[in-house]
């Protein structure tokens, strides 16, 4: 996208701006930033902070335990995407449940859940559905197709999260994470931020209107970025330009994929199948209107109704700082378990499991061997 001279000019321009702390709220951005080594070339005036941009990472411990309990139910075939299988619950993971005899299947497309239900008519197939607004329309399409086909042995454990409400929560005065280990550094309050690197995938669905509150209420700029290093560099330059000019607006640096209004078809599909509900986020707590649930018309496909399991709330693993990392209060290396007890091969928390987790990205691409 840019020549070496153009990149150098952008970096020099950014260096002339005020000292700034920008949060990315997209796990794909987190990985792209770490893999490209972008932090190493940014001027000292610009600091990047990872937020709750990984849907696997923000899934609450109680929800993980519910999925594991479902997998152990007699006659249940539980399907999910790959990263979820390795996330540690209170007592094991879905991968361990599979090793103990539970029927856990890894899928690459949620439409495969329809095939599994069709091929196993005597079994109850449950699809564990995790993601942000990016994947919710696709899941909505699968739910609609299941209803059209009257596939009665298929249900969905919906754990989707919505980004605008949790960004509002992040900018409020949140208390420390309930159940945090006392050995962790004190992390009360909210992260000090000067703007947001906005998620290209989510904004391709929602557009920018749901995020205008950042400038209107908090006087914080936001720029929608693509996923190449040059895309991110351009977005950061635009953020610095806004700060120099005293503006706090939503801008798009990813026009090849994102429109102001987003994808109306996808939005209508989500609204038809889902309704907003409160949801519990790891490290953040319960946030109103930040989750999705199936509407009454599709309640026959709700796994929580079909399998009314009672799973007790559970704290995060002792010493794990995933909650503080997701809130932008700690960087991954500041967790006492990072690179020691917690590695991608032996993860303690979900931020080290997911391919989009900030701890996994930091370990793979930014870690200095000790």
C-alpha positions in Angstrom: 0.0 0.0 0.0 2.7 2.5 1.0 6.3 2.9 -0.2 9.1 3.0 2.4 9.2 6.8 2.0 5.5 7.1 2.6 5.7 4.9 5.7 8.5 7.0 7.1 6.5 10.2 6.5 3.5 8.7 8.3 5.6 7.7 11.2 7.3 11.1 11.5 3.9 12.8 11.3 2.6 10.6 14.1 5.6 11.4 16.2 4.8 15.1 16.1 1.4 14.5 17.6 0.5 14.4 21.3 1.4 11.4 23.5 -1.5 9.0 22.9 -2.8 5.6 24.1 -5.0 3.8 21.6 -7.0 0.6 22.2 -7.7 -2.0 19.5 -10.9 -3.9 20.2 -10.4 -6.6 17.6 -8.4 -9.8 18.1 -7.4 -9.9 14.4 -5.8 -6.4 14.8 -4.0 -7.6 18.0 -2.4 -10.5 16.1 -1.6 -8.4 13.0 0.1 -5.7 15.2 2.2 -8.4 17.0 3.1 -10.4 13.9 4.1 -7.3 11.9 6.2 -5.9 14.7 4.4 -2.6 14.3 4.9 -1.6 18.0 8.7 -1.6 17.4 8.6 1.1 14.7 5.9 3.4 16.2 7.1 6.7 17.6 7.3 6.9 21.5 4.3 9.2 21.4 2.0 6.3 20.3 1.2 3.4 22.5 -1.2 0.5 21.6 -3.3 -1.3 24.2 -5.3 -4.5 23.6 -8.9 -4.6 24.7 -11.8 -7.2 24.8 -11.5 -8.0 21.1 -11.3 -11.8 21.3 -14.7 -13.5 21.5 -13.2 -16.7 22.9 -11.3 -14.7 25.6 -14.3 -12.7 26.8 -16.5 -15.8 27.3 -17.3 -16.0 31.0 -16.0 -19.0 33.0 -19.6 -20.0 33.9 -20.5 -20.2 30.2 -17.5 -22.4 29.5 -18.5 -24.6 32.4 -22.1 -24.8 31.0 -20.7 -25.9 27.6 -18.6 -28.6 29.2 -21.6 -29.8 31.3 -23.7 -30.0 28.1 -21.0 -32.1 26.4 -21.3 -34.6 29.3 -25.1 -34.9 29.0 -26.3 -38.3 27.8 -27.0 -38.4 24.0 -25.6 -34.9 23.3 -23.3 -34.2 20.4 -21.7 -30.8 21.0 -20.1 -29.0 18.1 -18.0 -25.9 18.2 -15.1 -24.0 16.6 -11.6 -25.1 17.4 -10.3 -22.5 19.8 -13.2 -23.1 22.2 -12.3 -26.7 22.8 -9.0 -25.8 24.6 -10.3 -23.1 26.8 -9.9 -24.2 30.5 -13.1 -24.4 32.5 -13.3 -25.0 36.2 -12.8 -28.7 35.8 -11.1 -29.4 32.5 -12.0 -28.3 29.0 -14.1 -29.5 26.1 -11.0 -31.2 24.7 -10.6 -33.1 28.0 -14.3 -33.9 28.0 -13.9 -35.4 24.5 -10.9 -37.5 25.8 -13.2 -38.7 28.6 -15.8 -39.9 26.1 -18.0 -36.9 25.4 -18.9 -36.5 21.7 -17.3 -33.1 20.9 -16.9 -32.2 17.2 -14.8 -29.4 15.8 -16.5 -27.6 12.9 -15.2 -25.1 10.3 -18.7 -23.8 9.4 -21.8 -23.5 11.5 -23.8 -25.0 8.6 -22.0 -28.3 9.3 -24.2 -28.5 12.5 -27.2 -29.0 10.2 -25.4 -31.9 8.6 -24.5 -33.4 11.9 -28.1 -33.2 13.2 -29.3 -34.8 10.0 -26.8 -37.6 10.1 -27.5 -38.3 13.8 -31.4 -38.3 14.1 -31.3 -40.1 17.4 -28.9 -37.6 19.0 -29.3 -34.1 20.3 -26.8 -31.9 18.4 -25.8 -28.6 20.2 -23.8 -25.9 18.4 -21.7 -23.7 20.8 -21.9 -20.3 19.1 -19.4 -17.7 20.1 -18.5 -14.4 18.4 -19.2 -10.8 17.9 -21.5 -9.0 15.4 -19.3 -10.4 12.6 -20.4 -14.0 13.0 -23.9 -13.4 14.4 -25.6 -13.0 11.0 -24.2 -16.3 9.8 -25.5 -18.1 12.9 -28.9 -16.4 12.4 -29.0 -17.8 8.9 -28.2 -21.3 10.3 -31.0 -21.0 12.9 -33.5 -19.9 10.2 -32.5 -22.8 8.0 -32.9 -25.3 11.0 -36.4 -23.9 11.6 -37.2 -24.2 7.9 -36.1 -27.8 7.8 -37.7 -28.5 11.2 -34.5 -30.0 12.5 -35.8 -30.6 16.0 -32.7 -32.4 17.2 -30.5 -29.3 16.8 -30.1 -26.5 19.3 -27.8 -23.6 19.8 -25.9 -22.4 22.9 -25.7 -18.7 22.0 -22.8 -16.9 23.7 -22.5 -14.0 21.3 -21.3 -10.6 22.5 -21.9 -7.0 21.2 -19.1 -4.5 21.1 -20.8 -1.1 21.5 -22.2 -1.8 25.0 -19.0 -3.2 26.4 -17.0 -0.2 25.0 -19.3 2.0 27.0 -18.7 -0.2 30.1 -14.9 0.0 29.6 -15.1 3.8 29.7 -17.1 3.8 32.9 -15.5 3.5 36.3 -15.5 -0.2 36.7 -14.4 -2.0 39.9 -11.7 -4.6 39.9 -12.6 -7.9 38.5 -14.6 -10.0 41.0 -12.6 -12.9 42.2 -9.2 -11.5 41.1 -6.2 -13.1 42.7 -4.8 -10.9 45.5 -1.3 -11.5 44.1 -2.1 -9.6 41.0 -1.2 -5.9 40.7 -4.0 -3.5 41.8 -6.1 -2.6 38.7 -9.0 -0.6 39.9 -10.6 2.0 37.6 -10.6 2.2 33.8 -7.9 2.3 31.2 -6.6 5.8 30.3 -7.3 6.0 26.5 -7.1 8.7 23.8 -9.0 6.8 21.1 -9.9 3.5 19.5 -8.6 1.5 16.6 -12.0 0.3 15.4 -12.7 -3.3 14.3 -13.0 -3.6 10.5 -15.0 -6.9 10.6 -17.6 -5.7 13.1 -18.0 -2.3 11.4 -18.5 -4.0 8.1 -21.7 -5.3 9.6 -22.7 -2.5 11.9 -21.3 0.6 10.1 -20.1 3.5 12.3 -23.3 4.9 13.7 -23.4 2.6 16.8 -20.0 3.9 17.8 -20.5 7.7 17.4 -21.0 7.9 21.2 -17.2 7.7 21.5 -16.9 11.2 20.2 -20.2 12.7 21.3 -20.1 11.5 24.9 -16.4 10.8 25.7 -14.6 13.1 23.2 -12.6 10.1 21.9 -11.8 9.6 18.2 -12.2 6.3 16.5 -10.9 5.1 13.1 -12.0 1.8 11.4 -8.9 -0.1 10.2 -8.2 -2.9 7.9 -5.9 -5.8 8.8 -2.6 -5.3 6.9 0.2 -3.4 8.7 -0.2 -0.5 6.4 -4.0 -0.4 7.1 -3.3 -0.1 10.8 -0.5 2.4 10.3 -2.9 4.6 8.2 -5.6 4.4 10.9 -3.2 5.4 13.6 -2.0 8.3 11.6 -5.6 9.4 11.2 -6.2 9.1 15.0 -3.1 11.3 15.6 -4.4 13.8 13.1 -7.7 14.0 14.8 -6.0 14.7 18.1 -3.8 17.4 16.7 -6.8 19.0 15.2 -8.9 18.7 18.4 -11.5 16.5 16.7 -13.2 13.4 18.1 -15.0 11.7 15.2 -15.6 8.3 13.7 -13.6 7.9 10.5 -13.1 5.0 8.1 -9.7 4.0 6.8 -11.0 0.7 5.5 -13.3 1.9 2.8 -12.8 -1.1 0.5 -14.9 -3.2 3.0 -16.7 -0.8 5.3 -19.6 1.6 4.5 -21.0 4.2 6.9 -24.3 2.3 7.2 -22.8 -1.1 7.4 -24.5 -4.2 5.9 -28.2 -3.7 6.2 -29.1 -7.2 5.1 -26.9 -8.7 7.9 -28.3 -6.3 10.4 -31.9 -7.2 9.6 -31.1 -10.9 9.8 -29.6 -10.5 13.2 -32.6 -8.5 14.4 -35.0 -11.0 13.1 -33.5 -14.0 14.9 -31.8 -12.4 18.0 -32.7 -10.0 20.7 -30.2 -8.1 22.9 -29.8 -9.4 26.5 -27.4 -8.8 29.4 -24.3 -10.9 29.2 -21.4 -11.6 31.5 -17.9 -10.8 30.1 -14.7 -12.2 31.6 -13.0 -9.6 33.6 -15.7 -7.0 33.1 -18.8 -8.5 34.6 -22.5 -8.3 33.5 -23.1 -5.6 30.9 -26.7 -4.7 29.9 -27.7 -5.3 26.3 -24.3 -6.7 25.4 -25.3 -10.3 24.5 -27.7 -12.0 22.2 -30.5 -14.6 22.7 -32.9 -16.3 20.3 -36.2 -14.5 19.9 -39.4 -16.3 21.0 -40.1 -17.4 17.5 -36.9 -19.5 17.5 -36.9 -20.5 21.2 -37.4 -24.2 20.3 -33.7 -24.1 19.2 -32.3 -22.6 22.4 -30.1 -25.1 24.2 -30.5 -23.2 27.5 -34.3 -24.0 27.3 -33.9 -27.5 26.0 -31.2 -28.3 28.6 -31.9 -26.2 31.8 -28.6 -27.0 33.5 -27.8 -25.3 36.8 -24.1 -24.3 36.7 -22.6 -22.3 39.5 -20.6 -19.1 38.8 -16.9 -19.7 39.0 -13.9 -17.5 39.4 -11.1 -17.4 36.9 -8.1 -19.6 37.5 -5.9 -18.4 40.4 -3.2 -16.0 39.3 -4.7 -15.6 35.8 -4.8 -11.9 34.7 -6.9 -12.4 31.6 -9.6 -10.2 33.0 -7.2 -7.3 33.5 -5.6 -7.8 30.1 -9.0 -7.7 28.4 -9.8 -4.4 30.1 -6.5 -2.9 29.0 -5.2 -2.5 32.6 -2.3 -5.0 32.2 -0.2 -6.1 29.3 0.2 -9.8 28.9 3.8 -10.0 30.2 2.6 -8.3 33.5 0.6 -11.4 34.3 2.6 -13.5 36.8 1.8 -16.7 34.9 2.8 -15.4 31.4 5.4 -17.6 29.7 5.9 -19.6 32.9 2.9 -21.6 34.0 0.8 -20.3 31.1 1.9 -21.0 27.5 0.1 -21.9 24.3 1.0 -25.5 24.9 -0.3 -25.4 28.4 -2.7 -22.5 28.8 -4.2 -21.4 32.1 -6.5 -18.7 30.7 -8.3 -18.2 27.4 -6.1 -15.2 26.3 -3.3 -17.8 25.8 -5.6 -20.3 24.0 -7.3 -18.3 21.2 -5.5 -17.5 18.0 -6.8 -14.0 18.5 -5.8 -13.8 22.2 -3.5 -11.0 23.2 -1.4 -13.3 25.4 -1.0 -15.8 22.7 0.0 -13.1 20.2 2.4 -11.5 22.6 4.0 -14.9 23.4 4.4 -15.9 19.8 5.6 -12.6 18.3 6.8 -10.2 21.1 8.2 -12.4 23.8 11.7 -11.9 25.0 13.1 -15.2 26.2 14.1 -15.1 29.8 
